[in-house]
Amino acid sequence: MKTFKKKISKNKVYREYVDILNGKLQLSYREAEVFAVLLQINAEWGSMVEATGNVLSTDVRRVLMRETLITKTNLARYIISLKEKGVLVETEKGHLKINEMFIPEFVDNVCEVRYLLEVV
């Protein structure tokens, strides 16, 4: 099995993770940027996000707009697109959360991503 390693700083880890997944997800640059910031917020605000069950609360949207310099209208478009691509999914209460499949797991400061290519 081929293993590719890359050392990355903490402030760039979510963007790098999204770039790796983007081969499959086919996100635009701005969608990928929004997704990376959402992953970072989800990790840093974990208990608050879990308590509300909404990864796109008003506070989170404000941070997203500030960090990415995106207007409210464009953010809404990117959120719709991320939902259509399965990155964001609805909870039972109708809130949005990040699809568990796309949340990175870190063990000893290492995040491992595996791709399996099935040749047919």
N, C-alpha and C positions, 0 to 999 in steps of 0.2 A: 504494500500500500504506500502511496506517495504521501508525504507529509510536508506541508509548506508552513514555515514559521515566520512570524513577523512580530517584532516588539513594537508596542504602540503606547503612547502616553494616555493617561486616564481621560483627559479632556477630548481625545479624538477616538476613543474606543467604539462608541456607538455609531459614529459616522463610518468608520472602517467596517464594522459589522454589517451595517446596511448596504454598503458598497459590495460586500461579498454576497449577500442575499440578492442583490439587485440583478444578478444574472438570471435568476428565476422570476423575480417579481416584476421586472421591467418598469420601475418607477422613473418618473422624470426627475431632474435634478432637484426641483423644489419639493416634490413629494418625498424624495429620499431625505432631504434636509428636515422636513417636518417630522418624518418617522424617526429619524435619529434623535431629535430633541425630545420627542414623546418617550422614546425608550429611556433616555437619560432622566427625564422627569419621573417616569414610572419607577425607576430604580432609586432615585434620591428621595422621592416623596411617598415611597411604598405604602406606609401605614395610612397616610391620608387618602391616597387613591383607593386603597382597599376598603376603607371605611365608607367612602361615598359610592364606591362601585362604578365610578365614572372617571375615566382617564381624560376626559375633555371638559372638566368643570370650567367655570368662568375664570378662575385663577390660572389654570393650566393654559387656557386659550390666550390669556394676557401674556403669559411668559412666552408661549409659542410665537405670538406676533412680535414681541419685543426682540427675541433671540434671532428670528429669521427675517425680520423686517418685512413681514407679509401683512397685507391689509386684512380686515375681518372678512370681506367678501371672498378674497382669494383663499384664505384659510378654509373657509367653508367648502370651496371647490375641491381643495386638496383632501379634506376630510372625507368628502363623498367619494372621491377616487380611491382613497385608501380602503374605504368600506367595500367598494365594488371589487377591489382586488383581494379581499379577504384578510387584509392586514388588521383592520378594525372589525370587531364583531359586536353585536348587540347582546346585552345581558337580559335576564328575565324582566328587569325593571325598565327596559328600553334605553338604558345608558349604553355608551360605547366603551369597549375595553380593547386592549391589544390582544390579538389572537395569541394564545399561549404558545403555539408552535414557533412564533417569531421572537419570543422573549429569550435573550441570551442567558445562559447559565455559566457562572464563573466558579471554578474550583481552584483555589490557591492562585488567584489572579490570572487564570488561564481560561479562555473561552474557546471551546472546540466546536467547529462546524464541519459536518460531514455531508458530502454530496455523493449520492450513488447514481451512476449513469447506467441505465439498462439498455444495452444495444439490442435492437429487434430486427 
